[in-house]
Amino acid sequence: MKPIGIDHFANFAFLNHLKVSEGGKVAFLIKRANMEENGYESDLYLWRDGKAVKMTDTGKVNDFYWVGEEIYFPAIRKKADQEYVKKGLPLTVFYRLPADGGEAVEAFRLKLQVKGIKFISPDEFYFIGNYNPMIDWALEKGEGDADKAAKLLKDESDYMVFDQLPFWSNGVGVTNGHRDQLHYYKNGEDTVITDNFTNVRSWTLVNGGEKVLFVSNRFEKKRETPNQIKLYDRAAGTITDVSLEQEFSHSSVQWLEGDEALVLGCDCKLHGLNQDPNFYRYNFVTGEKTVLDESHMHSTGNSVGSDVKMSNLSSPWHYDGKEIFFTETVDDSCQLAAMDLSTGAIRYITDKKGMVVEFVPYDGGFLTLNIRGDDGIELFKLNLDGTEEQLSHFNTHLTTDYSISTPEELTFKNEVGDTIKGWVIKPIGFDDSKKYPVILDIHGGPKTAYGPNFFHEMQYWANLGYGVIFCNPTGSDGKGTAFSDIRGKYGTIDYNDIMTFVDVCLEQNPWMDADRMGVTGGSYGGFMTNWIIGHTDRFKCAASQRSIANWVSKSNTTDIGYYFNKDQIGTDAWTDHDKIWWHSPLKYADKCVTPTLFIHSDQDYRCWLAEGLQMYYALKYFGVDARICIFKGENHELSRSGKPVHRVRRLREITEWFDKYLKK
């Protein structure tokens, strides 16, 4: 068996954007890491006669749409277009590609950054276009001349001016004044539907596009409002507020039939922003609504962690006239579920460990992109009785040819009687007569979950002779909102769960060396790593990634801090400074003795760079061995979708830090 190397993730084929035409043709994208170019290549494939047929070879196809039996995809191919984009000006060009092969030809172009399209016909569609006030200003001041506009933008690039909250967004960059606007396009004419204060988040066509239901918020007072549902009537040219309630968190909307829609949302009064939403059947004309499920036990979408998938399409829904099908995080896996809209009853189509990453209806059942066992993403055929057949084998050799230590499940009861689930990965070549160093890995969120699926970094450490342990403490997803609600409790029951988990692991696995344990984690896992080193000296070293150190600074610098942090901690610095400081790991930095590595990215706007710097600075100030590695041009997603060479450097930094202290 081959050992798993530090760049093993680059061997994976990352299948994504699975779509089926009305005639039953199947297409998807495959993204692969390119270590030499330090990037990712993505191309379009058809699934035909049991084989994947590559349709493009540019490595730059990142989205596509079926329009009839033809494929439309955005690309910047012409040299003049490439030069235009280099000036910093937005342009989206769509090409049309026959599914039976042939050369792609230009279909249409829009001088906007297009972020999603719903086609009615090849010449009529709605789309989301990003409005950037700086672009409009430069083009107007430059009298429409691209070169003049480009010079104005370059002159302004030395400055950042903010006048709203939020002013930046992780993975996007500066968003001050930017809006995702709804557009209608027909026969070459583009009509902007929403204004410069409205940001569209999710949307669904009604009656073939006669109307559009969309979830949006507004920035009229320079701060975003709660999400509302709006109805656009094309014939009347009107936009009407059809929200279920005001001051209500509307998550998603899906048109059903007639004047009815399915709405996902909640008032957040019971468990805050992380409250699992309710399903509503809603008549958006009469206002009549029926709660289909209010158990707060159903977490739609996939929040199970993995570092070998590159996309996580948000909560796709399919309505067949009776049931709504959706993905849901259940315990340690992501399942495909169905809700009967007449009764509200929910059933699970799948029940296997792993993830249904994407799904589309096909041949009386579904096609899915799944992660099962120790494998990467593969294409499956799923029947309504839950039986599934694996169709593709892009990543199978990575399971059969490489040394993998399958996670072993471990459970215990915590202090309030909840069952906490975790896993143990034994070192490759395990010998129960030997003692091995151990790495505790803590997930982010906190409302996410670990599962027994393949994790590259963990398997890499196992191949180097480490044991790896990880669990889903209180605060994790998949067990209902009451379990995941740790508002005002950060560093208490969750910390106790993790420490008890470590104790149980040591008790049940005598091969684990309690004197050679390290701890790491990112985001919330970074917070918990920082918290741990200020509350115990049982770990010989730590690696804190994209962390939280100070809830005061995080609240006032990050893209979600001004609302998420107040909700999660239960206060702000002006109302109860003692409480927000009590939950801040930085408060306890003078108690730290654990040598700690800090990993951070300079474009991480979810956990801003200042968090890692403050904790690093404090440890150095108090004489604790510390090191910080800052990744330029990366954001909060470094470990999952960062540039390949950067992902290798990150893992090398962490591993060498562990080796330094745990392999003496």
N, C-alpha and C positions, 0 to 999 in steps of 0.2 A: 504493500500500500504506500502511496506517495504521501509525504508529510504536507500539511496545510501551511502554506507560506504566508508571509506578511501581506502579499498582494493577491491572495487567493480570490478575493472578491472580483478581480478583473477577469476571472474565468467564467463568470456567470453571464447568461443571457437574461436580460431583464425584460420580460414580456409585459406589455401594457397597451392601453387604448384598444381593447377588444371590441369590434363592431361587426354587425351583420347587416347586409343589405336586405331590402324587401324581398328580393328573389332568393335569399338564402346564401349569398356569397359571404365568406368570412375573411376578415382582415384584422391585422394587429400590427403594432410596432414592436421592434426589438432594439433595445438600447444596450450597448456594450462599452466598457471602459477601454480607452486607448491610452496606454501608459506613455507611449512615445510623444503623443500630442498633448498629454495631460488634460484630457477631456473625455467626452462621451460621444459616441456615434450612434445615431438612431435612424433606422430605415423601415420601410413598409414591406409587409409580407402578406401574401394571400395563403389561406389554408385550402388546398385543392387536392382531391384524391388522396387524402391522408398524408400530404406532404406540405411543407412550408415553401412557397415560391417567392423569392425575393423580387420586389417590384421596383425598388429604387436602390441606388448605390452611391448616394452623396453623403450619407451619414448625417444629414441635417433635417430629416423629416421628423418633426416633433408632434404633429397632429394631423388628422385627416377626417373626412366626412364622406359617407355614402350619399350620393345624389342620384336617385334611381339606381342603376347598376354601374355607375361610374364613380370614381374616387376623386374628390377634390382635396388638395392639400396646399398649405402655405409654404412658399419658398422664395428666397431672394437669389435668383439665378443669373440674371443679366448683369453685365459689368456696370452699366449705368445705374442700375438699381442698387448694386452693392456700394457704389460711390455715394449715392444719395443717402443711404442709411449710415454710412461712415460719418456723414456730416452731423449726425445726431438727430436726424429728422425721421419721423415714423412712416413706415410703408409696409403694407401687407399685400403680397401678390399671391393669388390662388391659381393653381394649375389643375387641369382636368386630365385624368389618366384612365383610359379604358381598362376595365378589369380583365379583359382577355389579352392585354399586352399592348404595346405600342408606345409611341413617344408622348410624353406629357406636353400639353399645350396650354398657354395662358388662358384663363377663363375670365378673370376680372382683377382689378386692383383697387385698393383703398389707401388713402394717405392717412392712415391711422394704425395704431397697434390694436389688432383685432384679437379678442380674448375668448371668443366663443360664437358659434353660428348655429341657427336652427333654420334649415332650408325648407321652403315651401315648394320651390321649383328651382332650376338652375339660375333663373333670372330674378327670383324673388325670395327674400329671406330677411330674418331679423338677426342682428348681431350685437355684441357688446364691444364697444370701442373705448379705448382709454383716452380721456381728455386730459391734456397737460397744458396748464395755463401759460407756461414758459414758451412752449412751442407756438401757441397762438400769438403770443406777444411778439416773438421773434419774426414770424412770418408777416404779421401786420406791419411791424416797424420796418421790416426789410422789403415791404411792398410785394410780397410773394416770391421774391427772388431767393432760391435755395442757398446760394453762396453767401448772400448778405445775412440771411437768417442764421446760417451756420456760424458766421463770425460773431454775431450777437450772442449766440448761445455759448460759444467758446469764451467770450469776454466775461460772461456771467458765471462760468463754471468754477471760478475761484471763490464763489460766495454761496452760502446756503441761508435762505431766509424762511423762517417758520412763522406762521400766524394761526395755526389750528392744532387741535389734538384729535388723533395722533398725527405726527408730522413725518414719521417714517414707518416702514413695515418690514419685518424680517423676510429675507429672500426676495424683496422687491426693491428696497432702497428708499430714498426720499419720496414721500407720497403727498407732501403738502400741496393742497389745491388740486391734486389729481382726482378724477372721478371715472368710474366705469359706467359709461352711459349706454342706454338702449337706443339702437338705431333700426330703421326700416329701409330696406334697399329693394328697388324694383326697376328693372330695365335701365340700369345705369344711374338712377337717381337715389341719393342717400339722404334720408331724413332723420335728424336727431330728435328723439322722442323725449328724453329726460333732460333736465337743466344742469347747470354747472354746480349746483349744490347737492345733487342727488347721486348716491353711489349704489348701483344695482348689484345685488349679491347672488340671488338665484331667481330663475324665471322659467315659465312654462307657457307654451302657446295654447290658446283656447279656440276650439272650432277651426282648426287649420290655419290659425293666424289672424282670424277676425279680431281677436282680442289677445292681450297678453297679461298674465298675472305675474307680478314680480315682487320679490322681497328687497327692500332698500332702506337706507338711512340717509339723513340729511346733515348738512354742515352750515346751516344759515347763521348760527351763532358761533361758528368756528370750533365747534365741538360736535362730534357725531351723536345723533339721536338714536334711541332704540329702533330696532328693525321694524318696519311696517310693511303691510301688504298693499300694493297698489294695483289697480286694474286699468289698463290702457285699452280704449275702444278706438280702433282705427277709423271706422266710419265717422264717428262723432268727433274724433280728434281730441278726446278728453282723457285725463288721468284722475281716477277717483280713489280715495283712501277706503279700502275695504278690510282694514285690520280687524282681527277678532276682538282685540281690546287695545287700548292705548297703554303705554308703559308695559308692553308685553314683548317677550323675546320670541319673535317669529323666526324659525330656523330655515324651513324649506316649504315649498308649495308645489303641488302636482295636480294639474287639471285631471278630473275624472271623466265627467260627461255633463252635458247641459250647463247648468250654472253651479255645478258642484266641484269642489276641489278637496284634496287631502292636505291638511296643514300639520306641520310638526312644529311645536312650540310650547312654551310654558311661561309662567309668571315669575319663576325663580324664587318664590317666597319661602318654599320649604327647605331647599338645599342650595340656594345660590346659583351662580352662573354655571356650575357643573351639573346642575339638576338634569337628569334624563328627561327629555321632553315628552309631552303627551301627543297622541295622535287625535286629530279632529277631522270629522267629516263636516264640511263647511259649505253652505250656500252663500256665495259671495254677492248675490243680488238681494236676497231677503235677510241675510245676516244670521239665519238659523244655523246652529252648530251642535254637533253631537260629539261628546268625548268618547272615543273608541277604546282608549287605554290610558289610564292615569295611575299605573302601578309604580312608575319611576324605576322600572326594572329593565327597561329595554334601551340599550345604548346603541343607537343606529350608527353604522359606519364601522370602520376597522381601526382600533387603537392598539392592536397587538404589535409589539416592536419587532423589527427585523432590519439588518443591515445588508440584505441581499434582495431588496426590491426597490425600485426607483420611482414608483408612483403609487398613489393611494387615492383614486378617484372618489370624490366626496359623495357618500351615501346615494349611489344610483338607485332609482326606483323603477319598477315595471308594474303596470296595471293591466290585468287581463280581462277586465269587466266584472270581476268578482273579488279578486284578491290583489293586494299590493305586495310585491316582493321587494325585499331590502336586505342589506347586510347588517349584521349586529354582532357586537363584541359580547361573547358569552363566556364568562370565566376566563379561560386562558386561550381562547380561540375565536376566530371570526366565522360565523355561520351565515348561511342564506336562510332567511325567515320569510314567512308569508302571513299577512293579516287578512282575515275575512271581514270585508267592510260592512256586512250586514250584522255581524255579531261582535266584532272586535277581537275574536279569538285569534291567537298567534300560534303558529306551529313552525317547526324547524324542518327545512328540507334536508339540510346536512347536519351531521352530528359528529364528524370526525375531527380529530385534533389538527390544528393548523389554521389556515386562512383561506377564505374565499375572497380574493383580492378584487376581482371584477366579475361581472356576470352579464349575459345578454340572453334574451329568449331565442330558442332555436329548436326547430323540429319537435314541437310538443314538450320540450323541456328547456334546458339552458346549456349554453357553453360558458365555462368558467375559467378564470385564471386562478389556480390554487397553489398554495404552498403546503405540502404534505410531508410528514416525517423529517428526514434530514436533507430533503431536496430543495431546490430553488423553485421559481415559478414555472408551472407547466400548464398547458391547455388540456381541459377535461370536458367530457360530455356528461351532463348531469340530468338524470331522469327525475320526474316529480316524486317518485317513491324514495328518493335519496341515494339510489345506486349511481355510481359514477365510474366512468372509464377514462383512464389517462390516454390522451391522444398524442401528445408531443413528448419528446425526450431530449430537449435541449440541454438540460442540466443533470440528467441522470448519471452520467459518468463521474460527476463530481461527488456523488454519493458512493458509487461502487469502487472508484479508483483511489480515493483518498482516505486517510486515517481520520475517522470521526468517532467521537465518544458521545453516544446518545445520552441526553439528559435523563436522570432518574428522579422521579417525583418524590417529594417529601412534604408532609402536612403536619400541622400542630394547631392546637387551640390557643388563641391569644387571651389577654387579660379580661376581655369582655365576652368570651365564649365563641368568637368568630373563628372559622377555620381559615388558616393562612396556608397558602400553597407555595411551595418553592421547588427548586431543582438542584441537583448535584451533578456536575460533570467531572468524571474522574480523568486523571492524566492518561494520555496515550501510553500504552505499555505498562499499565497499572500493576503494581506488585503490593499486595496487602501487608507484606512484612516491612514495607518502607514507610517513611514519613514524607509528606509532600507539602510544599507551600500552597496557600489557598488565596484566591482573589474573590472578594465579594463585589458583585456588579449590581448597581441600583438603577432602576429605570427612571425615565423622565415623567413629566406629567404635572402632578402625580396621577391624574386620571388617565393612565394608560395601563398596559399590562404586558407581562412577559408570558411566553408560552414555551412549549418544548421544541419549537422549531429551530432550524439551523441559525446560528449567530456566528459570523465569521470571526470576530475578535475573540469570542469565548473558545472556539475550536482551535484557533491559533495558539492561545495560551495553553490549552490542553496538550497540544502537540509539543510544547516547550517544557512539559513536565509540571504544569500547574493544575490544581483542582480549581474549579470555578463554581461558585454558588450564587443563586439569585432567587428572588421571591416576589410575590405580590402582596405587599403590606396593606394595612388599612389606608384608604385613599386611592387605591388602584381601581381600574375600571372592570366591568364585566360581572359585577355581583350586586348591581342595584345602586341607586344614588345614595341611600343611607350609608352604605359601606364606603363609598368613595368620598363622602362629605367629611373633610377634615378642616373645615373653616375654623380658624382660631385655634387650631390644635397642632400646627406644624411643629415638629420636633418633640412631640409627646407620644401619643399612641403609635404613630408610624415608626418613630425611633425605637420604641419598645418592641414592636413587632420584629423589626430587623435584627435587633440585638438578640432577641429570643430565638429567632431563626438561626443565627450564628451559633448560639449555644446548642440548639438541637442538632445542627449539622456536626458539631464537634463531638457530641455525645454519641451519635449514631454512626460516626465515621472515624474510628480511631486512627486511621491513616493520615488524617488532617493534622498538620502541625500548628497548634495554637500560638506558637511563638513566631510563626512566619506567615502572618496574614496581612494582605493588602486590601484596600477598598478603593473603588472608583465608581463614577456615575456622572451623568450629564443632565443639565437643566435642573429639574427637581432632584435628580440623582446627584447633581453637583451641589445643590443646597444641602442635601442630606450628608454628603461627604464632608462638606465644611462643618456641618453641625456635629458630626461624629468626632472629628478631630478636636473639637472644643469640649467634648463631654466624656471622652474615654481615651486611654492610651493603649488599648489592646491591639491596635493595628500598627505594624512596624513602618508602614508608609501608606500614602494615599495619592490618588490622581483625581483632582477635581476638574470637571470639564463643564464649559459654558454654564457657570454656576451662579447662584444667588448668595451674596454675602450680607447685603444690607437692604432691608425692605424699604427704607426711606429713599435711598438713591434709586433703587429699581423702580419704585413707584413713579419717580419723576424723570426718568430717562427713557424707558422702554416703550415699545409700541402698544402693549396691552396693560402696562403697569398702572395707569391712572384709574382703571376700573377693576381689573382682575385682582390686583394685589389687595385693594381695599376689601373686596369681596372675600378673598381667601384668608386674610389675616383678621378681618372683622373691624378694622379701624384704619385711620391714617395718622400721619405724624402730628397733625394739629389737634386731633381729637383725643388721642391716647398714645402719646409718644412712648411711654414706658412699655406698653404692650407690643407695639411694632418693633421696638428695639429689642425686647425680650426674645422675639422670634428670629432675630437676625444673628446668623453665625458669627458675624464680626464682633459682636458683644463679648464672645467667649474666646477671642483670638489670643488673649493673654494667658489662657489656660492650655494652649496647644503645645504639644511636644512632638507631634508626628511629622516626619519629613514629608512634604507635600509638593507635588507637581501640579501646576495650574495650566490648563489648556483653554485658550479663548480665541475668538475670531474678531477682527476689527469691524466687521459688518454684521455682527450678531446684534440685532435690534430687539430681540426677545429677552435676552439676558446680556445687557450692554457690557462692553469691555471693562467699564469701571468696577463691575462686581469682582471679576477675577483679580484686577489690579489691587483693589482694596485689601483683599484677603492675603494676597502675596506680600504686599507691603507690610501688613501687620505681622505676618510670621517672620519676615526678615528683621523687622524692628525688634521683635522679642527673641531673636537669636535662634529661630528654628530653621533647619535646612529647607530651603524652598527654591523652586525654579518655575518660571513661567515661559510658555511658548505661545506666541501670538501669531495667528495665521492671517496674512493679508489677503483681502478679497474674498474671504469665506464668511459664512453666516452661521446661524444656529444649526444648520443641517450638515455641518462638516463631516460627521461620522457616517452619514447615510448617503449623501449625494455630493459631497465636496469633490474638488478636483482629485483625480486618482493619486497623483504624486503626494498631494497634501494628506489624503487619507492614510497613505503608507507612513508618512512622517509622523502623523498623529499617533498611530499605533506603535511606531518605533519609540517615540518619546515615552509613552506610557510603559511599554514593555521594558525598556532599559532602566526606567526608574524602579520598577518592581524587581528586576534582576539585581540591581544595586543593593537593595535592602532585604530581599527575601531569599536570595541564593548564595548567601555568604557561607 
